[in-house]
Every structure is written in C-alpha cells, then in structure tokens.
C-alpha cells in the first residue's frame, strides 16, 4: 500500500510540475505578446514625433542645426526622402527649440514675384500657424515669437506670439514661384536666405543665420522601422515634456523599457520583440492608411481622400471632445510630414494604392491611368509615384511625376493616358512614370486650384488599370 501511495505521490508531483511548467511557458508567451503589442501601439502613437526626429537627424547629417535654414537651389529629387514630397516647388525647412527660451522667426514679405507658404509646427507636427502669402501675414512678412509653456517674460511688440506645447519645433515652407526656371529657382533661394531665426534674448542684435543648400544631397527623413527605432523614440521622449493626454501611453512605454528620466537598456529578448513590433507597426499603418482610414472619393473606385474630414476639424490635433485619436494619427503621418492650421481650397490631393481589380500596385507590373479631359482646375494637375513602404520617392529614379504643364501626349478626346511600370511603352516616354521591380507603390493625384467639379462628382478620375 505504501508503495502504491508513493507512486501516486510521485505521479501527482510530476503532474503538478509539468502543469506548472506549461502554465509558466504560457504566461511567458503572454508577456512577450503583450510586450510586442504595447511596442507596436507605441510606434503608432509616436509616428509624427518620429517623423520630426528623423528629419532633424537627416538634416543634421547635412550640417543643418537648430536655427539654420535648409533650402533647395533646384527642384528636389529622389534624394529628398520625406513622406510624399512634391516637386513643383522647392522646400525650405528649419527646426528650433524653445527649451532655453523664446525663439523669433522672421518671414520676409513677398517680393519680386516670389512668396512663400508653409506651417510652423511643434514636435508632434501639430500646426502652430501658417505663414506667408496664404498664412497669418498674408505675404506682408512678420515676426513670429514662439515661447515655452508657462513663459512669463518679455515679448516682442508687433509680433505674432504663440505658446508652444513642445520644446522642439519645425517649419516646412514652400516658395511660391511661377515655374521651375533657373531664374525663378534663384529667386526662391534668395527668398529663403531672407528668413531669420534667433533667440528672443538676442533680438536687439540677432546672430547671422546659416543657410544650407541641401539640393542633390541624401536627406534621410524617413524613420527606419527596425529595433533601433525604439532607441530613437527613447531619445526624443527624454527631450520633451509629458502632456497630460499622453500619461496612459507613458505608462505603456514604461512597460516596454522607456521611462522619462531613466536609462534605456533593453536586453536581447526586448530587442527581438522591438524588431517584430516595428515591422507590425509599419505594416498596420500602411494597410490602415490606404485601405481603411480614408473615405473613397468615387463610388466603386479606388481613389480616397488624403486625410479624413474630421481630422481637419481638429486643426490636426486629433483631439476630439470625448477622445484623442492617435490611432488615426499614426497612419496619416506615415503618409504626410506637414499639417496646416487652415486647410484651404488652393489644392486637393487624393490617394490610390490599388488597381481596379483591388490588388496592390506592383512595381514589376505595368499599368495605365486615363485622366479624363477638362479636369476642373484653375492651375494644373500632377500625379506622383511613391514607394509604398517609405511613402517617399522611389530611390535612384530621376523621374517620379508628370503634370499637365508638361508636353504630354493627348488622346483624340482630350484625355491623357499616364503609364506606370519598370519600362516605358514605346513612344510614350513623356507620359510614363517609372516604377521599381519588387517594390509596391502608390499614387497621389494633386489638383492645383480645384474647381467645383472636383468635389460635386460631375468629374471623376478613372481607376488605375493593369495592362495584361
């Protein structure tokens, strides 16, 4: 009897040990899954912040630092790697910090046929205000003073003054020129060199600014989604004050090893989970942006809005009366780097990542798009190809867009057929935009000076058709 009881005891102990071991393994697996989920969610939340961080990093590599002004002496090409740039106006960028005190930004008045338009934003790419010809100063030029939260010191009489919610800020501006002729590009560069940025404390004797021509240089402004992006996230978290709306997220960050004021020291397992989370976050944002977030423009077709209408109503703060929509914000900032304070009617953009059969646009295949005649615009239209993963220009491609100002071939009815693929169809080089084999892509169609017909459904853009 004792022998039987002993065997029963050993068997029960073994079952308990095995059961506990299985439960422990399941628990560890659950912990890993939750870690990866939180890390994925953190990157979706942080997407605009990571855009700012990477643009600053990319420009610093080119010698552009706080209060310097980066400009393009010629129209930017594929080397300007930011989310969905255009090549109809040359960009002017700069960044600053108000951590040590207020900053003054001087925007010159429009002159000699050149103006400027753009937006001053904080590190979350929330608009502070629009500047230039279609901004606050209406092309008359002005001084803009940005102060840190709670600032009580002296100000600058006659200047527009704003309390900035973050320490870091960025300006993304575009000179307004008639065309990209050498003469007008020179005027645009000269205009950029009249922009000034300096501390308010030095307003009586501002230091000279550094103007850096970054045309033709590799400006790497796209966040890289691998395990190292969490090092980048930790660095910018350490720089910035914590806002009340982000306290719950900060608690989530703490559980994946990122905590304000604490060292960042992930172990090997954490880095493996970071890598998986980075992949998931980017894949989620790509799919959400192109397939789920934005409303379709035309019934039964694959063109959608650039951003949801409700976001515009929040001035790109994503702060609604009863919730903070960072889930929508992440995918949007996968696709854009600049927001505006006043979303006007001067331009209208639409997005397409699928052919008419509902499949992703593949760089190894050939497609066409027939733009119907009589596009309802005051100025011109343009279409640009972007890499699906980076949301930027396809690398090493000299041509990434066509527009109606170019010498395009027209069909007998006045429509224009645009071709996409790795090689141009014979005789259609002018109407062709190259793609890259092995890389998916998407399109933005831009209406400059859109008329009523763009919005009321009386004119519709066709789907992209696969050439079989």
C-alpha positions in Angstrom: 0.0 0.0 0.0 2.8 2.3 0.9 4.5 1.6 -2.4 1.3 2.4 -4.3 0.9 5.7 -2.4 4.5 6.6 -3.1 4.0 6.1 -6.8 0.8 8.1 -6.7 2.6 10.9 -4.8 5.5 10.9 -7.4 3.0 10.9 -10.2 1.0 13.8 -8.7 4.1 15.8 -8.1 5.2 15.2 -11.7 1.9 16.3 -13.0 2.0 19.4 -10.9 5.5 20.3 -12.0 4.6 19.6 -15.6 1.4 21.6 -15.3 3.2 24.5 -13.6 5.9 24.4 -16.3 3.3 24.6 -19.0 1.4 27.4 -17.3 4.7 29.3 -16.8 5.5 28.9 -20.5 2.1 30.1 -21.5 2.5 33.0 -19.1 5.9 34.0 -20.6 4.4 33.7 -24.0 1.6 36.0 -23.0 4.1 38.5 -21.5 6.0 38.6 -24.8 2.9 39.0 -26.8 1.7 41.9 -24.6 5.2 43.5 -24.8 5.1 43.3 -28.6 1.6 44.7 -28.7 2.5 47.6 -26.5 5.6 48.3 -28.5 3.6 48.3 -31.7 1.0 50.6 -30.3 3.7 52.9 -29.1 5.1 53.4 -32.6 1.6 54.1 -34.0 1.2 56.7 -31.3 4.6 58.2 -31.8 4.6 58.4 -35.7 4.6 62.2 -36.1 7.2 62.5 -33.3 9.4 60.0 -35.1 9.0 62.0 -38.4 10.3 65.1 -36.6 13.2 63.2 -35.0 14.3 61.6 -38.3 14.0 64.8 -40.4 16.1 66.6 -37.7 18.6 63.7 -37.8 18.8 63.7 -41.6 19.3 67.4 -41.8 21.9 67.4 -39.0 23.9 64.9 -41.1 24.0 67.6 -43.8 25.2 70.3 -41.5 21.8 71.8 -40.6 21.3 72.5 -36.9 18.9 74.4 -34.7 18.1 77.9 -36.2 19.7 77.0 -39.5 17.7 77.2 -42.7 17.8 74.4 -45.3 16.8 75.2 -48.9 17.0 73.7 -52.4 18.7 75.7 -55.1 17.0 73.4 -57.6 13.8 71.3 -57.5 14.3 68.4 -55.1 14.8 65.0 -56.5 14.6 61.4 -55.1 17.4 62.1 -52.6 14.9 64.3 -50.6 13.5 61.3 -48.6 10.5 62.5 -46.7 6.8 61.4 -46.7 5.0 62.3 -50.0 7.0 65.4 -51.1 6.2 67.1 -54.3 8.5 68.6 -56.9 6.5 71.6 -58.1 8.0 74.0 -55.5 11.4 73.8 -53.7 11.2 73.1 -50.0 12.6 75.3 -47.2 13.0 73.6 -43.8 14.3 74.6 -40.3 13.9 73.5 -36.7 14.4 75.1 -33.3 13.9 74.6 -29.6 12.3 76.8 -27.0 13.7 74.8 -24.1 16.2 77.6 -23.3 13.7 80.4 -24.1 11.6 82.0 -26.8 12.6 81.9 -30.4 11.9 84.6 -33.1 11.2 83.5 -36.7 11.2 86.3 -39.3 9.3 85.6 -42.5 10.1 88.2 -45.3 7.3 89.8 -47.4 6.5 88.5 -50.8 8.7 90.3 -53.4 9.9 90.1 -57.0 7.2 87.6 -57.9 8.1 85.2 -55.1 6.1 84.5 -52.0 6.1 81.6 -49.6 3.6 79.4 -47.8 4.1 76.9 -45.1 3.4 76.0 -41.5 5.3 76.3 -38.2 4.7 73.1 -36.2 5.7 71.6 -32.9 7.5 68.2 -32.5 4.2 66.3 -32.9 3.7 68.1 -36.2 0.7 69.9 -34.8 0.3 73.3 -36.6 1.1 76.4 -34.6 0.2 78.7 -37.5 0.5 79.1 -41.3 2.9 81.8 -42.5 3.5 83.6 -45.8 1.2 84.5 -48.6 -1.6 82.2 -47.6 -0.8 82.3 -43.9 -1.1 84.7 -41.0 0.9 87.6 -42.5 -0.8 87.3 -45.9 2.5 87.8 -47.7 3.3 91.0 -45.9 6.0 89.4 -43.8 6.0 89.2 -40.0 7.9 88.2 -36.9 6.6 85.1 -35.1 7.6 84.5 -31.5 7.4 81.0 -30.0 7.5 80.7 -26.3 7.7 77.7 -24.0 4.6 76.7 -21.9 4.2 78.9 -18.9 6.5 81.6 -20.1 6.0 85.0 -18.3 8.9 87.0 -19.6 9.2 89.9 -22.1 7.8 89.7 -25.6 8.3 91.4 -28.9 5.9 94.2 -29.7 4.1 93.8 -33.1 5.0 90.1 -33.4 2.6 87.2 -33.5 3.2 85.2 -30.3 2.4 81.6 -29.6 2.8 79.2 -26.7 4.4 76.0 -27.9 3.4 72.8 -26.3 6.7 71.0 -27.0 10.3 72.2 -26.8 11.2 71.2 -30.3 9.6 72.7 -33.4 9.9 72.5 -37.2 9.0 74.8 -40.1 8.2 73.3 -43.6 7.7 76.0 -46.2 7.5 76.2 -49.9 8.3 79.3 -52.0 5.6 80.2 -54.5 7.1 80.6 -58.0 5.5 80.6 -61.4 7.7 77.7 -62.7 11.0 75.9 -62.1 13.0 78.0 -64.5 16.6 78.8 -63.3 15.6 82.4 -62.8 12.7 81.6 -60.5 14.6 78.9 -58.6 17.3 81.5 -58.0 14.7 83.9 -56.7 13.3 81.2 -54.4 16.7 80.5 -53.0 17.3 84.2 -52.4 14.0 84.5 -50.7 14.9 81.6 -48.4 18.0 83.4 -47.4 16.0 86.3 -46.0 14.3 84.1 -43.4 15.8 84.6 -40.0 15.6 82.6 -36.8 17.2 83.6 -33.5 16.6 83.6 -29.7 14.3 86.4 -28.4 17.0 87.3 -25.9 19.2 88.3 -28.9 16.5 90.3 -30.8 18.4 93.6 -30.4 21.4 92.1 -32.2 20.4 88.8 -33.9 23.2 86.4 -34.8 23.7 85.6 -38.5 21.9 82.6 -39.7 23.5 79.6 -41.5 21.8 78.8 -44.9 22.5 75.3 -46.2 21.7 74.2 -49.8 20.7 70.6 -49.5 19.8 70.0 -53.1 21.4 66.8 -54.5 22.3 65.5 -51.0 20.8 62.4 -49.4 18.4 63.8 -46.9 17.2 60.7 -45.0 14.0 61.9 -43.4 12.1 58.6 -43.3 12.1 56.7 -39.9 13.6 53.2 -40.2 11.3 50.6 -38.7 13.7 48.2 -37.1 14.6 47.6 -33.4 16.7 50.8 -33.3 13.6 53.0 -33.8 12.9 52.4 -30.1 16.3 54.0 -29.2 15.3 57.0 -31.3 11.9 57.1 -29.5 13.5 57.0 -26.1 15.9 59.9 -27.1 13.0 62.2 -28.1 10.9 61.2 -25.1 13.8 62.3 -22.9 13.9 65.7 -24.7 10.2 66.6 -24.4 7.8 67.5 -21.6 5.0 65.0 -20.9 1.5 66.2 -21.8 -1.5 65.1 -19.7 -3.2 63.4 -22.6 -0.2 61.1 -23.0 0.1 59.8 -19.4 -1.6 56.5 -20.1 0.8 56.0 -23.1 3.7 56.9 -20.9 2.7 54.1 -18.6 2.6 51.7 -21.6 6.1 52.9 -22.6 7.4 52.2 -19.1 6.3 48.6 -19.6 8.5 48.3 -22.7 11.6 49.9 -21.2 11.1 53.6 -22.0 10.7 55.8 -19.0 11.2 59.6 -18.6 14.4 60.2 -16.7 15.6 56.6 -16.6 18.3 54.8 -18.6 17.3 52.8 -21.7 18.8 49.4 -21.5 16.8 46.7 -23.4 18.1 43.1 -23.3 18.4 40.8 -26.2 14.8 39.5 -25.9 13.4 43.0 -25.8 15.3 43.9 -29.0 13.8 40.9 -30.7 10.3 42.0 -29.7 11.2 45.6 -30.7 12.1 44.3 -34.2 8.8 42.4 -34.6 6.8 45.3 -33.2 8.4 47.8 -35.7 7.5 45.5 -38.6 3.9 45.2 -37.3 3.5 48.9 -36.7 4.6 49.9 -40.2 2.5 47.2 -41.9 -0.5 48.2 -39.8 -0.1 51.9 -40.7 0.3 51.2 -44.5 -2.8 48.9 -44.6 -4.9 51.3 -42.4 -4.0 54.4 -44.4 -4.6 53.0 -47.9 -7.5 50.6 -47.2 -9.4 51.6 -44.1 -8.9 55.1 -42.8 -9.9 57.4 -45.6 -13.2 57.6 -47.4 -13.4 56.6 -51.0 -13.9 59.7 -53.3 -15.8 58.0 -56.1 -18.3 55.1 -55.8 -16.8 51.8 -56.9 -13.3 53.3 -57.4 -10.0 53.1 -55.5 -9.3 56.8 -55.0 -9.5 58.1 -51.4 -9.1 61.3 -49.5 -5.6 62.3 -48.3 -6.9 62.7 -44.7 -10.3 62.1 -43.1 -12.5 65.3 -42.9 -12.9 65.0 -39.1 -9.2 65.4 -38.6 -9.2 68.8 -40.4 -11.9 70.0 -38.0 -9.4 69.4 -35.1 -6.7 71.5 -36.8 -4.7 68.3 -37.0 -4.5 68.0 -33.2 -6.6 64.7 -33.3 -8.2 65.9 -30.0 -12.0 65.4 -30.2 -14.4 66.3 -27.3 -14.5 62.8 -26.0 -11.4 61.1 -27.3 -7.8 61.5 -28.6 -7.5 59.8 -31.9 -3.8 58.8 -32.0 -4.8 55.6 -33.8 -5.8 57.6 -36.9 -2.9 60.0 -36.5 -0.2 57.3 -36.8 -1.2 56.1 -40.3 -1.8 59.6 -41.5 1.8 60.6 -40.6 3.2 57.6 -42.3 1.9 59.4 -45.4 2.5 63.1 -44.6 5.0 65.2 -42.8 3.3 68.5 -42.7 -0.1 69.7 -41.4 -1.7 73.1 -41.8 -3.6 75.4 -39.5 -6.1 76.5 -42.1 -6.9 73.8 -44.6 -7.8 75.9 -47.6 -9.1 75.2 -51.1 -6.0 76.0 -53.1 -5.1 72.4 -53.5 -6.8 69.0 -53.2 -5.0 65.6 -53.1 -6.3 62.1 -53.5 -4.6 58.7 -52.9 -4.6 55.4 -54.7 -2.6 52.2 -53.9 -4.7 49.7 -55.8 -5.5 48.8 -59.4 -9.2 48.5 -60.4 -9.1 44.7 -59.5 -8.4 45.6 -55.9 -4.8 44.4 -55.9 -1.8 46.4 -54.6 0.1 48.3 -57.3 3.2 46.3 -58.0 6.4 47.9 -59.3 7.2 44.9 -61.6 3.9 45.2 -63.5 2.5 47.7 -66.0 -0.5 50.0 -65.6 -2.2 52.9 -67.2 -4.4 55.7 -65.9 -6.6 57.7 -68.3 -7.1 61.2 -67.0 -10.4 62.4 -68.5 -10.5 65.7 -70.4 -11.4 69.0 -69.0 -10.0 68.5 -65.5 -11.8 71.1 -63.4 -8.8 73.2 -62.2 -7.6 76.8 -62.3 -3.9 75.9 -62.4 -2.7 72.4 -63.2 -2.8 68.8 -62.1 0.0 66.5 -61.2 0.5 62.8 -60.4 3.4 61.4 -58.4 4.6 57.8 -57.7 5.7 56.9 -54.2 7.3 53.8 -52.7 4.6 52.0 -50.6 6.9 51.3 -47.7 8.7 54.6 -47.3 5.9 56.8 -48.7 8.6 58.8 -50.4 10.2 59.0 -53.8 11.4 55.7 -55.3 15.2 55.7 -54.9 17.5 56.2 -57.8 14.7 57.3 -60.1 15.2 60.6 -62.0 11.5 60.9 -62.8 8.8 60.5 -60.3 5.8 62.5 -61.6 4.1 64.1 -64.5 1.9 67.2 -64.6 -0.4 69.0 -67.1 2.2 71.7 -67.6 4.5 69.2 -69.3 4.4 68.4 -73.0 2.2 65.3 -72.6 0.6 63.3 -75.4 -3.2 63.7 -75.6 -5.8 61.3 -76.9 -8.2 62.3 -79.6 -10.9 63.2 -77.0 -8.5 65.4 -75.0 -7.9 62.8 -72.3 -4.3 61.9 -71.2 -3.1 58.3 -70.6 -0.4 58.0 -68.0 1.7 54.8 -67.9 3.4 53.2 -64.9 5.9 50.4 -65.0 9.6 49.4 -65.0 10.0 50.3 -68.7 8.3 53.0 -70.8 5.9 51.8 -73.6 7.4 52.6 -77.0 6.7 56.2 -77.9 5.1 57.0 -74.6 8.2 58.2 -72.6 6.7 61.6 -72.0 3.6 60.1 -70.4 5.4 57.4 -68.3 6.5 57.3 -64.7 9.0 54.6 -63.8 8.4 52.0 -61.0 10.8 49.6 -59.4 10.6 45.8 -59.7 10.0 44.2 -56.3 8.6 47.3 -54.7 4.9 48.2 -54.4 3.9 51.8 -54.9 1.1 54.2 -54.6 -0.1 57.4 -56.3 -1.1 60.9 -55.2 -3.1 62.9 -57.7 -2.9 66.7 -57.0 -5.4 69.3 -58.1 -4.0 72.8 -58.0 -6.8 75.4 -58.0 -9.6 72.8 -57.9 -13.0 73.9 -59.1 -16.4 72.7 -58.1 -16.4 69.8 -60.4 -13.6 68.1 -58.4 -16.0 67.9 -55.4 -19.5 67.5 -56.7 -19.0 64.3 -58.7 -19.5 65.9 -62.1 -15.9 64.9 -63.0 -14.3 61.7 -61.9 -10.8 60.3 -62.2 -10.6 56.8 -63.6 -9.2 53.8 -61.8 -5.7 52.6 -62.5 -5.9 49.6 -64.9 -3.4 46.7 -65.0 -2.0 46.2 -68.5 -2.3 42.4 -69.3 
